[in-house]
């Protein structure tokens, strides 16, 4: 077979020419299928298996030698990882020790270097370059790129056009940096207030609202331009991580729903995603015994992946695992067996295997032994190739570094995101009539939660809010678990202030934060508590005033300041129920939100 075949071939360019206008709603399916089959025939078995894997790489450039690459992969640089294993994709992280993300210019150069490595490897297939850019606390690329409020903040605004527009801006900026797949939106319905890993990453506890906003964001990511300007979206985490009480990064959560409850609560947003044409669906490392009593995580469950997702829901896009380095999928099986079981269940794409050599060889051994057929491998590779075709990755694998100032973090984008964010702040209680602040309060103390170790944080929220308030505000961050000395310091500062604003995050699990808020209230000074991530904090400390922003990034702190001082009216409505410390007792019901 000729080795001179180089994508994007003339056939791909010709086919894509029919879909290069924003009005085109779908690719030419016949041209896509013909091209994908031609590309598949070019690949050896080893290259086809490589296409199934999305690798983690270490470093900030394609040619940077990093000891972790040597330790894990036996080569020095990310480019060499791509060329040695001929993987189908790479994922960027900034908080998994990989240290991939610095700024948009660096990312663009990194992406282009990786694509050059892929296109000069034996497979000569461009990469899916992926990231988790959900918004809120799960934000990998920060300023000077645009930052976004969390999904739950978008849920509070209840505006599908806002959701679509945020995704369109995010997708456009990511593609300008050479990133063509975003593992978003989160389609989980956060029905469990005690959920330790989803929470504000979810749009809502209401399946209908979540599904509506998931559909809107898919349209923003995948249809807001011509294919070379869009990114693949991924609805996650099927069959639904919202009721989990355990983090699948460290354990295997069990969901104790009946099948009827699951179909009513968790399934609707994924059905909406499929109807919206989602490119990929990410699995969850969870068990749902009422539906699959095998005890296998859903990622490895044929009942979920094939019987329900493929056959019942008629989904024929890419099914991608959540990270294979997570304990939720590694508890029962060795690393070499996991991708084989995933393929047998119906999965296509393996994300972040902890050992590429072991996992790729595990699949190759299964094919050579006859356990998995080459036809089964081809089925998944074709889906991955079609996804790359639909997003114009073959036609436009490289990004233009020179265009970044015109595309990423523009004043227009920042202003539009700020306007959308201003519609998300939710005032839950104003019994002390402190809001809005109508006259200059004199000295303002802004204190409370921050996490200075959080990667990618451009400014900690206490300082960001104080900056928005102005020179009469003093910032005193007390961290996630304030010491007694810090609490005493904050109380002393409050005694000399005219108004205290205290930011909280995770009062349920932080007795120290609860103590801080209680003691600040005991000073007799006006105190305005603000839950800056999960809206569930008001259930753990009673206060006559409560606000929630669902996110702590600068854009959300700017919106908070506007609401505090009456520059904009609060318009957010709770997209979840907020219980007391007793989950059965609802303190603020779904839809709560004061305005003026």
N, C-alpha and C positions, 0 to 999 in steps of 0.2 A: 504494500500500500504506500502511496506517495507520502513522503514526509514534507512536501512543499506546501501542503494545505495549511494556510495561516488565517485564523479568524481575526477580525471579521472579514469573511470572504465576500466576493462581489454579490453572491446570492443573498447573503444576509443584508448587505447594504440595500440591494434592490427591494427586498421584502420589507425592510423597515421604512423605505421611502413612502410607503402607503400609510404610515401611522406617525408621521413627524409633525402633525398639527395638533394643537390642544383640543380640537373638536373630536379627534378620534377617540372613541370610547373603548375599543378593544383591538388587539392585534389581529392580523390576518392569520387565522388558525392554521390553514393549510400550509402557508409559507413557514410559519413557526415550526410546525411538525416536520416538514421536509428538511428544514435546516437542522433541527435537533437530531434527526435520524442520521443525517450526513455527518454531523459532528461526532455522534456516538460511534459510527463505524470507523472513525479515525483513531479511536482510543483503544489501547491495550487493556487487558483485564486489570492490571495494576493501576493504570491511569483512571479507569472507570471507578474503581474502589476509592482512589484518592479523591475523586470528585464528591464523595459522600461526606467528607470531613471538613469541618470548620475549625481551624487551629488557633490556639493561643500562641502568640509570639512575644518575646521580650525585647525591649528597646524602643527607641523613638524614631528610628529610620531603618530603611530596608537594609542598609549596609553596616549598621552598628553591631559590632561584636558584643555579645552579652553572655556572661558565664552561664546563665540559666538555659539559654538555647543549647549550649554545649552539653550541659548536664542532662537535659531532657531529650534532645534530638540528635546529639552527636555532631552538630554543625554550629557555626559561630553566629550567623546573622539571620534575621527574619527572611531575607531573600533566599538564603540557602535552605531554610526550612521549606519554603514554597517549592523550590526546585527539587529538593531531595524527595519530598513526599507527594509532590504534584497534587496538593489539596485543592478542593473546590472553593474554599473560602478561608478568610482570616477575620478574627474579631478583635476590636480595640477595647482596652480597658484602661482606667486610670486608678483603680482601687483594688486590683487583684495581684499587686506586686509586679505586674508587667510593665507599668510606667510607660504606656504607649502614647499618652495624650499630653501635649504641651499647649499648642495653639493652632489656629486654622492653617497658617502657612506651613508649619511643621507637619501637620496631618496630611495636607495635600501632597507634599513631597514624599511622605511615607507611602501614601496610597499609590502614587505613580510609580515609585520604586518597586512596590510589591507587584503591581500589574506588569511591569517590565520583566520581572522575574518569572511570572506565570507565563507570559507570552513567549519567552525564550526557553521555557522548559520543554520537555518532550510532549506534554499534552497540548501546549499552546492554547489553552482555554483561559480567558480572563476570570478573575476572582469575583466572588461575592465578598465584598468588604463590609463587615457588619459592626454594629454598635448598639448599645442600650441607651437610647436618648429619649427617655419617657417624659421628662420634665419633672419639676419638683426635686426631691432628694435623689432620684435616679437620673442624674445628668452627668454625662461623661465629658462633653465638650462645653466649656464655660466661656465667659467673656474673654476675648472680644467677640466670640460668637454670641448669637442671641440665646437668652435663657428663658425658660417657660414655666408657668405655674404647673402644679401637679394635676394629674387626672381628676382627683377628687375636687380640686378647685374648679376645674372645668365643669364637673358635675353640679357644683353649686350654682354656676351661672345658667345652666340648663339651656344652652344655646348651641344647637348643632352647627350653625354657621361659624361660631367662634371656634368650636372643636376642629372643624374642617380647615379653617384658616391657619390655626396654630400648626396643624400637621403639614399643611402646604409650605409654610415658611420653614419649618424644621426640615422637611424633606429637601427643599430647594438648597438650603445651606449645607446639609450633609452631602448632597450630590456635588456641590461646588468644591467640597473637600475630598472628593473621590470615594465617598462612602455611598454604597448603593443598596444597602439593606439595613433597616432599623427594626430592632426587636421591640416593637410597639405597634398598636396600643395594647394595654392590659385589658383583657376581656373578663377578668375575674369579677364576680359579684361579692363585694366585701360584706357578707352577711354576718360575720363573726367579729364583734368589736375587739376581741382578744387576739385577733390574727396578728402574729408577730412579724410577718414578712410582706404582706400585701398592703393593707390599710389604705393610706392616701394615694397609693399607686392605682387604685381602682376608682372608676368614675362614681360608683354608687352601690348601695345595697339593693337597689331596685332593678330587676332584670330588664325591664323595658327601657328605662333611662340609660342604663349601661349599654344596651344594644344599640340604641339610637346614636349615642356618642361614639361608640366603636365604629359603626358604619360611616359616620361623618369623617372620622379621622382616616379611615382607609381611603375614602375619596380624596382627602387632602394629600396623602402620601403618594397614591398611585395614579391619580387622574388629573392632577393639577398642572399639567404641562405635557410636552411631548416625551416619549419614553426615555430619552437620554437626560431628562431633567427630573425624573421621578425616582423614588426609592421603593423597594419592596417593603410592605408592612408585614408584621407577624402578630396575629392575635394569640395572646398567651394568658393563662397556662391551662390547656385542655387536659382534663374535663372540668376544670374549675378549682382554683386554689383558695377561693374566698372564705370558705368555712373552716380552713385549717387552723388548728390551735398550736401547731408546731412548725418550725422552720425547716423546709426540705433541704436546705443547705447542710443541716447538721443531723437530720433525722428523717424518718419516713412517716409523714402525717397520715392519719386515718380519718376519713370523712364518714361520719356516722349518719348519713342521709339515706332515706329510702330512695329507690329509683324514681318514684313519683315526685318526691321533693327535689331531686337533682334535675329532673326534666323541667320542673316549674321554675327553679331558681338559677341554676348554673348554666344550663344549656342555651337559653335564648340569645345571649350575646354572641356565642359562637355560631349559632344559626344565622344571626344577622351578619356576622363577618363573612360567612360563606356566600350569602346572598349578595354581599357587596363586592365580591370578587377578590377576596384576600389572597395574596400570593403564597403565604405560608402560615401554618399554625404550629405553635410551640407546645410541647407536652408538659405535663406536670409530673413530678416524682411524688405522687400521692397514691393511696389506695382508697377504693370505694367498695367495701365488701358486699354491699347490697347489689352491685352491678357485676363485679368480678370478684368472686370469693377466693381467688387463687392466692391472694396476698402479694402478687406482683405489683410494682408501681405501674401507674397508667402508661408510662413511657414504654413498658415492656409487655403491655396487655393487648392481645389480639382482639379481645372483646371490645375495648375502647377504640383502638387504632383502625382496625379493619371492619369489624361488625357494625360499629356505630358511625365512626367518622367517615370511612370510605363507603360502606354499603348503604347504611341508612341515610346519612346526610349527603351522600353523593359528592363528597369533597375529593377533588382530584389534583389539588395543588400540593405543594411541598409540606410534608410533616417533618418538623425539626425537633430534636430533643432539647430539653433544657440541658444545662451543662452536665456533662458526664463525669465531672469532677466532684459533683455534689454527693453527699452521703446518702441522700434519699434513693439514689439509683445504685449505689455501690454496696449496700448493706448485705445483699443476698448473693451476689455473683462477682467473680473476678473480672478485671477490666477487659480482658480479651473476649469474654463471653457476652458482655453487655451489648455491643453493637450488633452482634449476631442475633441476639434475642430481640433487639429493637427492629431489625429488618424482618425477622419472622413475624413480629407483631404488626408490621405495616408502615414503619417509620422510614423516611428517606435520608435525612441529613443528621449527622452526628456532631453535636456542638461541644467544643472544648474537651476532647478526650484527654485524660491526664498523661497518657503515654501513647503518642501517635504510632510508634513502631509496634507496640503490643496490640493496639486495637485494629490497625490496618491489617496486620498479619492474622489476627483472629478472623477477620472477614475473609481474607484470601484463603486461609486454611479451610473455612467452612464451604467455600465454593469448590475448592479442589477435591474435598472429600465427598462432594455431592449433597451435602446438607442444605446448602442454598444454591439455587440454579443461577446461571448467568442471566437468564431472562429476568429473574427477580432483581438482580443488580441493575440491569438495563432499565427496568421500569422506573427505579428511583433516579438514576442518572438522567434519564430523559426529562423527568419533572424538573430537576435542577437546571438543566440546560434551557428548558423552556422559560423558566423564571428569569434566567440571565437574558434571554432573547427579549422577553416582554419589557424589561426595564432598559433595553438598549445598551446593555453592558458590552455586547460584542461590537456594536457600532461606536460606542463612546466609552472605552475603558479608562481613559485618562481625564484628569481634571486640569483646568487652566489656572495656574497659580496667579497669573497676572490679573485675573478677573475677580479675585477674592474680595478686594475692597468694595467692589460694586455689588457683591452677592451675599456676603456674610456679615452679620452684625450691623447692618445698615441702619441709619437713623429712621428710615421708613419702617423697617421691620421692628425695631425697638419700640417705636411709638405705637404701632399697631398692637404689639403684644402687651404693652402697658395698658392700653385702652381695654383690652380683653380682660387682663388681670384685675383692673379696677371694678369689674362687674362680679368678682368672685368672693370678696370679703363678706363674712356672715356675722352679724351681731345677734347673739343668742339671748342676751339679757342686758337690760339697761335700767334696772330697778332703782339705782342710785342717781339716775338722771345725769350721769357724767358725760354722756355722748349726745351730740358732738360737742367737742370742746369749743366753746363760743368766744371765750376771751383768753388772752395770753395768760398761761398758768404760772408764769414765773419760772422757778427751777423745776425741771422735769428730770426724773431719774428713770432711765431705761436699763433694766436689769433682767437677769434670768438666764435661760438656756442658751448655750452655744456648744458647738463641738469643734474646737480648733483643729482637731486631727482629721476632720472629714475631708477626704481628698476632693479636689475640684471646687472647693468653696472659695469664691472670689472675695467675699467679705462676710464676717460672721454677723448674724442677724441683729444682735443687740447694737453693734456699732453702725450697721446699715440703717436701722430705724432711727437711732440718735442723729445720724447725719441728715436724714430726711426732715426731722423735726427742727434742727437748726442749732444755733450756738447756745440756746438756753437749756439744752439737753446734755446730761452727763451719762456716759455709757459705763456700765459695770457688769461685765459678764461673769456669771457664776458657774457655768459649765453644766454638764448633765447630772452630776452628783456633787452639789456644792458642799464643801466642808463647813464645819461649825464656824470656823473663823470667817469664811466668805459670807455665810449667812449673817453673822454679826456685823460685818462690814456693810452689807447691803441694807440692813436695818438701820444702822447709824446714818448712812447716806440718805435713806428715806426720811428720817426724822428731820433733816435739813432741807427737804424738798417740798414743793407744793403739789406735785402730782407724781405718782409712781406707775410706770408701765412695766409689767413683768411678763416675760415670754416663757412659755412652758412647752415641754415636749416629752410625753411619756410619764405623766404623773402616776399612772397605775403601778409602774415598777420602780419609781424613784421616790422613796420616802423623804430624801433630802430636799428634792424640789417641792414636795408638799409642805415640808416644814418652812421652807423659804417663803412660799406664798402665804401661809397662815401667819407667820410672824410679821410680814409686811402689812397684812391687813390689821394686825393688832396695834400698829403704830397710830392708827386713827387717821392717817393720810388717805386721800382718795387713791384707790388702787384699781387699775384696769388690767386684768389678766388676759393674755392672748395665747391661745393654743396654736402654735406655729407649724404643726404638721398634722397629727391626728386630731380630729375634732372631739375625741372621747375624753380629753382631760377634764372638762367641767364636771364629770361624774365623780371626781375624786377629791375635789376641794370646793366647798360651797362659796360662792361669791355673788354679790348683787350685780356684778358686771362681768360679762364674758363675751369674747370675740374669738373667732377662729379664721385662720387664713389658709389652712391646708398645705402650706408650703412656706419655707423660710428664706428662699433666695431673694436677692435684692429687689427684683420686680414685685414680689409679693409684699415686701416691707414698704416699698414706695406706695403701693395701693393701701396698705394699712394706715400709713401716715395721712393720706388723703381722707380716709374715712374718719379717722380720729378727729381731724380738725375741720370736718364738714366741707372739704373741697369737692368730694363726691359723696353721694348717698350710698349706703350699703345696699347691695342688690342680691347678694348671695342667699340661697335657701339650702338648708341642710339636705344633702343627698343621701344621708343615712339617719338612722335613729341613734341618739346618744343616750345610753343608759346611765344609771347610777352605778356605784360599785357593785351592785347586784344586777347582773345582766338582764334579769327579767323585769326590772323596773325602768321604764323609759322616763328620762328627765326632760329631754328635748326631742320631740318627735320629728320624723322626716318632714321636711318642708318648713321648719322653723327658720325665721329670718326677719329681724326688725328692719325698718327703714324709716327715713324721714325726708 
